[in-house]
Amino acid sequence: MGFLVIFIQKAIGQGIGILYGALGEIMTEKSGNLNLGIPGMMYMGGIAGLIGAFLYENSVETPNGFVGVLISFLCAFACAALGGLVYSVLTITLRANQNVTGLALTTFGVGFGNFFGGSLAKLAGGVGQISVAVTGAAYKTPVPGFSKLGVVGQVLFSYGFLTLTLIHNSEPTRQAEISYAVFCFYKKNKTKSIRVRISYRRSSKA
């Protein structure tokens, strides 16, 4: 039983990052776009969050876990959002091919992460010297009480808040995501319709 519990915990822990990326891609596809650059954006966000947490913990004498989570989260969000902005400008504004742009963004994101990850390792004095223990512990803090409910608690509640937020994603939240995606799809089609009308009028006058 112990082996099975550990296996499930590891499977959930390893799959949660993929699930976050899949959730974002579902919203993107519902708006009429195919973003193959999500792995690159996640790579960019991950290294940015690590750098933010590392610099914070090494700049104060007694780092606070909550502040470390907040700083790393904001750094990761801002960097990944930058990647999303690049994709949006290229594919929507400049009408570039979505497949090519997404794959290029993935390649760029991997290179971005490797470059800044290597720089961070040199700054820390080696790969094994990169320590964000306080922030990492705050991310992995389980729900008090529930994680001690035997096997059920170990399998379902022995994770950090990001994992539990995704696992217990509520129906109202899902409906809100779908509504936003439908809005984006409607706006995109409306813009395309306006462009078609303008081009038709110009050809008629000619």
KELOSE-138880 format. One line per field, with one value per residue (C-alpha): residue number from 1; residue in one letter; x, y, z. Coordinates in pm, whole numbers, plus 32768, in hexadecimal, padded with zeros to 4 digits. Layout:
N
pos <- NUM	...
code <- A	...
c1 <- X	...
c2 <- Y	...
c3 <- Z	...
END
This chain:
206
pos <- 1	2	3	4	5	6	7	8	9	10	11	12	13	14	15	16	17	18	19	20	21	22	23	24	25	26	27	28	29	30	31	32	33	34	35	36	37	38	39	40	41	42	43	44	45	46	47	48	49	50	51	52	53	54	55	56	57	58	59	60	61	62	63	64	65	66	67	68	69	70	71	72	73	74	75	76	77	78	79	80	81	82	83	84	85	86	87	88	89	90	91	92	93	94	95	96	97	98	99	100	101	102	103	104	105	106	107	108	109	110	111	112	113	114	115	116	117	118	119	120	121	122	123	124	125	126	127	128	129	130	131	132	133	134	135	136	137	138	139	140	141	142	143	144	145	146	147	148	149	150	151	152	153	154	155	156	157	158	159	160	161	162	163	164	165	166	167	168	169	170	171	172	173	174	175	176	177	178	179	180	181	182	183	184	185	186	187	188	189	190	191	192	193	194	195	196	197	198	199	200	201	202	203	204	205	206
code <- M	G	F	L	V	I	F	I	Q	K	A	I	G	Q	G	I	G	I	L	Y	G	A	L	G	E	I	M	T	E	K	S	G	N	L	N	L	G	I	P	G	M	M	Y	M	G	G	I	A	G	L	I	G	A	F	L	Y	E	N	S	V	E	T	P	N	G	F	V	G	V	L	I	S	F	L	C	A	F	A	C	A	A	L	G	G	L	V	Y	S	V	L	T	I	T	L	R	A	N	Q	N	V	T	G	L	A	L	T	T	F	G	V	G	F	G	N	F	F	G	G	S	L	A	K	L	A	G	G	V	G	Q	I	S	V	A	V	T	G	A	A	Y	K	T	P	V	P	G	F	S	K	L	G	V	V	G	Q	V	L	F	S	Y	G	F	L	T	L	T	L	I	H	N	S	E	P	T	R	Q	A	E	I	S	Y	A	V	F	C	F	Y	K	K	N	K	T	K	S	I	R	V	R	I	S	Y	R	R	S	S	K	A
c1 <- 8000	811E	81B9	806B	8032	818D	815A	8011	80AB	81D1	80EE	8014	8142	81E7	80A7	802E	810F	808E	7F29	7F60	7FE9	7EC7	7DCB	7E64	7E6B	7CFD	7CA1	7D7F	7CE6	7B85	7BDD	7C42	7DBF	7EB6	7FDF	80F7	81D9	8146	8271	835A	8282	827A	83F4	841A	832C	83D2	8533	84B5	8405	853C	8617	8522	8511	868C	86DB	85DA	8657	87C0	8772	86D0	874D	8609	8538	83C0	831A	81E5	82B2	838C	8258	81C9	830B	834D	81E2	81E4	8331	82B8	816B	820D	830E	8213	8120	8234	8255	80DB	80E4	81EE	811D	7FE0	8085	8120	7FF1	7ECD	7F57	8058	7F94	80C5	8099	802F	80E6	8232	8217	81C2	82E2	83D1	8355	8394	84F7	8530	84A3	8588	86B6	8643	8627	8776	882B	87A3	87AF	8922	8957	88A2	8976	8AB5	8A2D	89DF	8B32	8AB9	897D	8961	8981	8834	875F	85FB	85A8	84BB	83EF	83EB	836D	8258	81EA	81E2	812D	7FFD	7EA4	7EB2	7DEF	7D74	7EC9	7EC0	7D7D	7E2A	7E4D	7D3F	7DF6	7F43	7EB7	7DD3	7E4E	7FC8	801A	8050	7F48	7F90	7F52	7E12	7D95	7DB0	7D29	7BF7	7BB6	7A47	7934	78F5	7A66	7A59	7923	79CE	7AFC	7A1B	795C	7AA3	7B19	79CF	79F1	7B50	7AD3	79B1	7A97	7B8C	7A7A	79E6	7B37	7B65	7A07	7A55	7B98	7ADC	79DA	7AE6	7BA0	7A59	7A04	7B5E	7B48	79EB	7A65	7B8A
c2 <- 8000	80EC	80BF	8102	8241	82C2	826B	832F	8459	8463	843C	855F	8635	85F6	8621	8762	883E	8794	87C6	893C	8954	8885	8965	8A9A	89F6	8990	8AFD	8B66	8A6A	8ACE	8C2E	8BA7	8B97	8A78	8AD2	89D3	8ABE	8A70	8996	8AB5	8BAD	8AC4	8A9F	8C1A	8C45	8B30	8BBD	8D1D	8CA5	8BEB	8D1E	8DFC	8D11	8CDF	8E53	8E99	8D8B	8DFA	8F6A	8F4E	8EB4	8E02	8DC4	8D9E	8C7E	8D44	8E62	8D69	8CC4	8E17	8E8F	8D4B	8D36	8E9B	8E68	8D25	8DC0	8EF7	8E33	8D32	8E4B	8EF0	8DB0	8DAB	8F16	8EC7	8DA5	8E7A	8F99	8EB0	8DD3	8EC5	901C	8FB2	8E7A	8D94	8C1B	8B99	8A4C	8AE4	8BFD	8B0C	8A21	8B48	8BC8	8A72	8A6D	8BD1	8B84	8A57	8B26	8C42	8B58	8AAE	8BFA	8C9F	8B57	8B39	8CA3	8C63	8B2F	8BFA	8D09	8C09	8B5E	8A1F	8965	88BD	8A0B	8A98	8A8F	8B13	8A3D	8B33	8B7F	8A10	89A7	8AAC	8A29	88C2	8908	881D	8873	8862	873E	86A8	8619	8540	8488	833D	82C0	83AF	84DB	8469	8430	8562	866F	8647	8750	88C6	89C8	89D3	885E	8866	8998	88E0	8792	8835	8926	897E	897D	8AF8	8B34	8A4F	8B00	8C52	8BD4	8B57	8CA2	8D62	8C7F	8CAB	8E25	8E19	8D41	8E32	8F60	8EBA	8E5E	8FBB	9058	8F67	8FBD	9132	90F9	9030	9145	9252	9187	9144	92B7	930E	920C	9289	93F1	9382
c3 <- 8000	8055	7EFD	7E51	7F1B	7EC7	7D58	7D4A	7DFE	7D0D	7BDE	7C4D	7CA2	7B50	7A89	7B27	7A51	7916	798D	79BC	785C	77D5	7885	77E6	768F	76AF	76E5	75C3	74D4	7538	74C5	7370	7396	73A9	7484	7469	752C	7682	76EF	769E	775B	7888	7875	7871	7996	7A5D	7A43	7A8A	7BC5	7C36	7BFF	7CBA	7DE6	7DE9	7DE0	7EEF	7FDC	7FAF	7FE1	813A	827C	82DA	81A1	81C1	810A	80A8	8018	7F5D	7EC5	7E64	7DC0	7D06	7C94	7C10	7B5D	7ABD	7A57	79C1	78F8	7876	7823	7757	768D	765B	75E9	74E6	7464	7459	739C	729C	725C	7289	722D	7128	70BA	70D0	70BB	7211	71FB	7193	7294	73AD	7362	7346	7497	7534	74AB	7522	767C	76AB	7643	7725	784E	780E	77E6	7921	79E0	7990	79F7	7B3F	7B82	7B50	7C36	7D42	7D20	7C76	7C15	7D69	7E1B	7D9E	7ED7	7F03	8031	80DC	7FA4	7F3D	8094	8081	7F2D	7FAF	80F7	8103	8186	8305	8392	824B	81ED	8328	82D0	828F	812B	80A6	8136	80A9	7F4D	7F30	801E	804C	7F46	7F33	7EE3	7D6B	7D46	7E14	7D57	7C0D	7C8A	7D27	7C09	7C3B	7B36	7B51	7B0A	79DB	7959	7984	78BF	77A6	77A1	7780	7669	75AF	75D6	753F	7420	73DD	73E4	72F6	71FD	7213	71C1	709E	701B	7025	6F61	6E5A	6E33	6E0E	6D0B	6C4D	6C45	6BC6	6AAF	6A4F	6A32	695E
END
